[in-house]
Structure formats: C-alpha cells, structure tokens
Amino acid sequence: MIILVHCSHCSYRGPIHTFPLKKNGSGYTKACLACNNKKAEGKENTAKSVAFRAIPHLPPSTLALTNCLKLVSANKNSPFELDTFVVLPKEKSDDKESIHDIANTLRDTLAVASDYHWK
C-alpha cells in the first residue's frame, strides 16, 4: 500500500519518495519539487546581486542502488560527475549488523562496479 502525502503549498498529492530530500538528508521536504523550484526561483529573483550560472541548479536525482551501480560501471573508464541520492534496499538482516559493516559492504560493492580500490 502506497501512502500519499499532500504538498504543503499546492494541491499535489503523491508518494513521499516523489518529494525532494532535505538538504541534510534527514527526510523529505513537505513541499513538492515544483513548489521547491518556485521558491528557489523567487529567492534568485529577489536577490540584490544575481550571479551568472552556466548550469542551472537542479536538485539531485534519486536512483536505486542497482541503477547507480550500473551507471558507475558503464562510465568507469571515463571521468563523469554524479550527483544523486541513492536509495539503499532494505535487507532482512540481523539487527546486530553495525552501520560500519553496512558502509563497508556498500564500499566493496561500489569498488567492484567501478574497478576502484581503496587502501
């Protein structure tokens, strides 16, 4: 069952994962992506000095871990920039597994996909 969430600024109603993540990564914003973009535009327009930006600021995308690993693997032989939030799968594992172990597993998985090795 998918729970729908209302935007706090407009009539949009959708799954929570369609809302942008907070800057600190501690959850999702209460306003939808369109409202967040309008708010950012308003701040830019009312600023006294507007800096030139060659690339407009877009919020990072959200990818599943498998899709992120495919992207890293496909581009491992050339430099590329990746700005994304990665949704980690919720595995049915022991609660005794520490965050350190989870991070090391993620690091090893990324190393295999990218052919990058840490010392």
Steps between C-alpha positions, in 0.01 A plus 500: 500500500642838395433789734435830322625826649358850438731786402488778759484771229281363221249226423761241393455161661748219445725236657755637747794394281385748231568791737856641510732396779596755762846655464627314805359170371286439808176447313280654235378858472133582552481690168504327162781544244309763300435712810864468609613614154261799509631594845861479376411714194339760724810520716720543193280775354482700824873479567685832461780346298427212269803291417530350153475124500584302188307197624170555678481345846292187499439289806685170492314206357411189693617160375464148626831342601494256208445781247776709658742208484411444131566867427835495682599176326407634154710815554795356689748561216432870464459787745143601577312691765226335699279692744225274626336357806517121506212301643646202681299178506353400834653161552370254750817467704591472862446813703841426647670610177661836569484805278875454454445155347225634274726785381787257431268275297383799300862611443596152377199487265592839356863391460393198293278714275763771445822293505620748763690371800559664837806431711 
